[in-house]
Amino acid sequence: MTEILISGAGPSGLTLAIELARRGVDFRIFDREPSAPVTPRAFVVKPSTLYAAEQLGILDQILEMGVNVDTMEHSYRGRTAVLAQSPDERWPWHINLGEDDLIPILVARLESLGVVVERGVELVRFEQNPDRAMVTLKNRAGREEYVDASWLIGCDGVHSRVRRSAGIAFDGHDSDLHWHVLDAKIDGWPYTKNHGILLLDHLVAAIYQTRSAFRIYSMSQDPSEGSWHAMRDLLRDAAPGVELGPPISDVSFQCSARLASRYRAGRVLICGDASHSMSTASAAGMNSGIQDAINLGWKLAAVINDHASDDLLDTYESERRPVGRAMIDVGQKNDDLWSIADPVDRSRAIRQFSVNMWAYLRAGGNGYEPLMGHYETSQIVVGDRPPVGLGAGTHLPADIRLHQADGAPIYLTSALATPCQTILLLIGDGGLEAEQLVSAAIDLVETAGGTIDLRVIAHSPEGAAARRILAFEQDALLVDPEFRGHNQLGIAQRSVLWIRPDGRIGSRNDDVADMQVLIAQLSAALPGLCVSKG
């Protein structure tokens, strides 16, 4: 029996497949289309996806293929209404990289793990009982195949057959609005490739550069024609001297705002666009789906590997569905604002939007943290928010810079990009308590037999605790000579953190002297994890 069947090989399906392959889980992934998409689709890669890419092992390829947008300008009537820049020291505001370019990167990574996407294969029907899903597949030649699977995952888009066949409602509405996607050359463009423009005039248009052309998103209520003529006229008014070249491609699609009533039905789960459809105005559909897959992947693997009961999968919905709801609301709010026709009402609304956006940016908003989700209320994270620093349920910052024991620089999230649960110890200046804590952590990791990783952040590699961890594993020691990492996390002395594979803090325990509290927390969330593998 196949453990998992994944229907759909878009960004969310491929991300889920990579996460399962990294953990040695048996699965198959198939897609009804005979080849990967080449038409314009999602385009904005937010830092949430870069965060995931680091875990997936494809960050360098995305940074090489994409175009950084360091500044995003919102312009109205020829004036700058908002100028958005990421406060993150590591990531830009977003990266311009089309879904059609991202998918080959994901496929190559999956193939490097020994898995090939089965293309031209479609799901015909399925039934399920409490133990398995019985699925009928059909290939391009029309031959049907019957497959037993422990789990069926629908990553098959907004028109998901898996979702519909499972009886999961897709509540919401379709809109009268349509988004157009135009690819063309632009001569005389006055901005650098790292500067994105959102024109909020009578026609809303977002203009981005790729490595070969420009991609222009615009909104209208008329899907019957392409957007090229309207964009030519708009650019002549907004940027005199600019000339729009012939269309390379010019497509449109209808806006919708829909959310699945649940993300699980027995042995069936849905992920990505199968579970939510949001307006392009949120710039979040693909990015949200990738985060869904990152969340679901490690949990499915934990269930398959007997580290947890399948109740753990219910936390996938409780953690990710609120994020889908929030991003749908963002898209709807933007659609409502940008479709205001009356000039006076539009001007007032955009001024209010500008005020709100400036306040958000001044408070440290970076445009991607809602996609990551805040899981403080999740039933598998433990602890209240500490008075200073990050608490359980929040994600680790991507820009905490440390050193390895040999002095080489490394980001904390890069050091934690493993398929395992991780114990992260911050031991400050060291001392006897720190040495005892390190010893207890090493004992736990060795008992778990490869299911838990250990990382220790110390002030220097010279103390007794640091030498003990070096004797255990060289890569496990991280050095924080100026305590910047400790400070960013809000930790003054010692702390024991459980870091989930999706980069979230599962628990935080400050100033403890042993591992018993953490063992109890891990055992409650993942009962099979800390069992001796000897």
Phi, psi and omega in degrees: 000132175289135180293311187221137170247129177248118178263111180115125182241045169274193182303319182288318179296318180293320177299314178300318180297317179298316180298322178289319180296323179298337184253011174072024181275140177281123179203168171231143176235132182222161180215139183291335180283139182288343179214164180291153182292145177237355180277156180300131176225220178302150190224324185276118176260108182277162180304337175300324178284328174295321176302313179293321182299326178296320178291324183282343181087026182233016185297314183299321180294320179293316180296327180286321185278329187271174176244120179295134168251101182279332182226131176244115184259129173258115187246139179220124180055040176080004180241153178281116177275319180213142174237109186258128174225144182287134174281352180290131182290343187255318189258148169284180177299314168197178177238136174277110177204118183290152175304325180292338174267332180288321184302315177300327177295316179294319180297316180298319179295318179297317180294328177295340177266005174090018182239136179243137176289131176272105184264155183072023179243129182235148176281125181267311182196166172205158170230164178214155170230182184299344186252339187197167172247132180255109193244136174253124179249155176225132180266183185296333179279357180089003180280131180266147180228135180258125185232131170268132179223147174292324183217143174244126182244123178268105173245037192257031167083182187295335178261031189311121173289324178300313181299312182296317181292333178280355179075026179269123180291150179237081191281146178141210184208158169267154186251160171284347183277149176229142173257136177253144178237112183245127171252127181197163171279152173229123177265136177083016180296125190275358185253157176286165181293342181269012183239114177266149182236131171241109179272125184252025182285207184297334174240119179284130180214132174251127187239122181231155175257139169256185178286347183236339184202198175245147171243128186236119175260133176218158186243140176205176175253013183233103181273359190288331181239161175290177185260000190300312183296318180296320180290324176300315181292320181296316181294325177296326179282316188277333184218078180305139182093349178272138181235123180274124180282176180300151181291132171278318171208153183208100185233165178219159176209153184280143176281149174210162177223098184221146180222132178297141181292336176204158182256357180219139172224093181066244182268012182243133173231153178238155190209148176070219184297341175294337183253345178204142174233121184229157183296150172303336180298342177273343184049043190225352188301303180296317181296320177296317181298322178295319176294323174304313184294322177299319180293314184288325188301309184290332180287318175301316180297320179297321179291313181299322183272011176064029173273344182204159172282168182287357171299334178302329182292338177293335179286343173299312178293316185293333179271323188263331182297320176300328177293316176302317179299315182296317182286328172299318180295321177299312180299318180295319179298317178292319177302315181298318180293310188285348179261005175296123185269323183295124185301320181292312179297322180295317180298315179297316183294320180290325174297318179294320175302317181296316179299314182295320182292318178299318180296320178298315181293320180295333178276006178097009179298138183237005175083355181231347185297329176298328179292329181289326180086149175243120190250027185303330183266003181296147182285352178248015167247152191231130171115150177277162176296128180288161180297331179226135173091193188267139179248182182300139179099342179268160180266148178295139175298145182277352187250023175279113184259129181230190175229150169280173184299330180274006178094352180292136180288149178203143173278146181301315182297329176292320179293338183258007184280066179241163179285352189265165162293148183233135167268123178246116178255131170249119190242009174055232181280357180090218184106177184298316181299320179295319180296320178295322180294316178299316180299317179294322179294318178299318178300316181296315181297318180293324178295322183287345171062049174094003179265349180230135174259159180232134171226136181236128176255116182239162179292326180207166178273011190263335186290168182298319180296318179295319180294327180293318180290326177296323177293334179278309182198123183301315185289348183284343182264129174239139187248133183235075192296332181251012179061022180293321177296315176304315183294317181297327179273352178078033184244121184271320185240266182239151173204146176245120181241141167264119178254120178289161180296343177270011177085002178273148175282116178281324175202157177223128181228107183272144172056037175268158184253349180214185185259006188295321179296315180294319179301318178296321180293314179296320182293328178289320182278320186226080190301333182268002188283315187269009179287137182302131178259009183286000000 
